[in-house]
Amino acid sequence: MEEGLAGCSVRKICERAGCAVGLIHYHFGTFNELLAAAYLHLAYSLLDQAIEKSQSSDIGGHNNGCNIDSRQQLSLFIQQTFSDAVLQRKILRAWVVFWSMIDSAPPIKAAHDASNQAFRVYLEQSFAQLNLQQAVRPSPRLAAIGLTAIIDGLWLEWCLASDTFNADEAISLCEQWVDAACRL
């Protein structure tokens, strides 16, 4: 984060971690595999936190024709994806760096594909619980892909220009999109 990808090396990581270079190679193999492990750790940590928050809390107010319990859980998940723990420039810049490596580093692509699929599967299951199966509504799969794209786009935009919108506005955009999918 501090030096960007060009300034990042196994040697520098080992200096910061206080470990020998050989340990990195022994446990991870290559530099890209180390970065892929970091990607997966970050992605699954954030996903697990958002799922845990969505399943352990309660909010009121959202119905809009959807199952209220499932809708509340989805709202809490969305709120967590824009929480202070996530909306940090260093966190979002990590995504930008990881995403920039997808075409050139197969381990990073595999990490992205696995974590992104886990994110979409959770959202697809959430949308399935909202009874979006009617012919005029998007399928749960497409609804999950759409919401994932909105969240990723908002994260990227916030990383590039954090003064454009705040977390509440990002949450509101996602909520409006979900509500529209429920009403279609």
N, C-alpha and C positions, 0 to 999 in steps of 0.2 A: 504494500500500500504506500509506504513512504517513498520508495524509490522507483515505483512502477515496475513493470515486467522486465524492462531492459536492465534495471539495476538489481534485479533479484537473482540470487544464485544459491546453490546448495550450501556453499561455504558461508555466505552471509546468514542464511537461515540457521545453520548450525551454530554460528557465533551467538546469535540472538537466543537460541534455545539452550545453549550451553552443552551441546553434545558433539560427538565426533561425526565427521562426514561419512565414515563407514557405516554408522548406524542407519543413516538415511538410505544409503544404497542397499543395505541389508533388508530393511523393512519395506521400502517402497520401490526399489529397483532403479527407476529413472526419475529425473526432475519432473517430468510431466505427470508421472504416476503419483508423485508427492503432491503436486498441485491438484490433481484429480481427487485425491483423498481429502484435501482441504476443501475443495468445492463440495464434495458430498457431505462432509462434516457440517459446513455452513448451511447448505440447502436443507439437509434433514433436521438440523437443529431448529431452524426457523419453521419448517413445516410441522415438526412435532410440537413446538410451542404453540403454533396457531391452532392445531387440532386439539391440543389439551385445553387451551383457553375456550375454544368453541364448545367443548363438551362439559366444561365445569362451571360455566357461568350462565346467567339468565338476563335477558333484556326484554323490554316490552315494546309493543307498538307495531311491529311489522306483521302484516298478514297479507293483504293484497291478493287474496284468493289462493294462497299457498298454505301448506301445512305449517302452522305457526311455530311449532317446536323446531322443525327442520329449518325454517326460515330464520329463526333466531340464531340457530347454530351457525348458519352461513354468514349472518351479519357479524357475529363475534369473530369468525374466521377472517373476514374481510378487515375488520378493525385491527386484528392482530397483525395482518400483513402490512399495515401502515402505522404500526406502533413505534414508539421511540426506539425500541430495540432494533427495528428494521430500517427506519428512515434515518440512517446515518450515512454521511457521504462515504466513509471508509467501507461500509458494508456494500453500498450500491456500486461503488467503484470496483469492488472485487468482482461483482457480476459482470461489469463491462469488460474487465480484463479477461475473466474466464470466457465470456462469450466471444471475445476477439480471438481466442485460441482454438475455438471449435473446429475450424477448417484445417488447422495445421497440426493439431495434437489429438490423435485418436483417443487417448485416455480421458482427455477433457471432454471430448464429444460424448464418450460413453457415460461419463459422470453427469453431463448435462441431460442426456437422453433419459437416464434412469431417474434422476431427481425430478425432472420436468414431468415424466410420466406419473410418478407418485403424486405430484401436486394435482395433475389433471384427473387422476383416478379418484382422489379424495373429492374434488369438485364435482366430478361426474356422478359419484355416489350421492353427494349432497343434492344435486339437481334432480336426480332420479327420485329422491324422497319428496321433492316438491311437486310431483305429479305433472311433469312437463311432457308426458307422452302423447298428448292430444296432437292431432295432425297439424294444427296451425302454430304450434309452439316448437321451438328448437328442440332437438333431441338432447338428452342430458349430456351426451358426448360433445355436441357442438356448443351447447351452453357453457360447458367447462372450458373448451378451447377459447371461446370468446372472452370469458372472464379472465382466464390466464393471460391472454393477449392484452387486455386492458390493464391488468395489474403490472405486467412486465413493462408496458409502455409508460405507465405512470411512474414506475420506479426509475426508468431510464430518463424520462423528462425531469424528474425531481433531482436526479444525480447531475444532470447538465445545467439546470437552472432552478435551484431550490426555492427561489423567491416567486416562481410562477404560480404556485398553489400550495396549500397546506394539507396536512394529513386529513383533516375533517372534510375538505373539499374532495380529496381523492376517494375517501370512503363514500361520500355522497354520490360521486360518479359511478362507483361500483354498485352501490345499492340501487341507484336508479336503473342501471342496466339489468340487474337481477329482477327488480320489480317489473320492468318492461317484459322480460322473458316470461314472467309468471302470468302477465295479463294478455299476452299475444293471442 
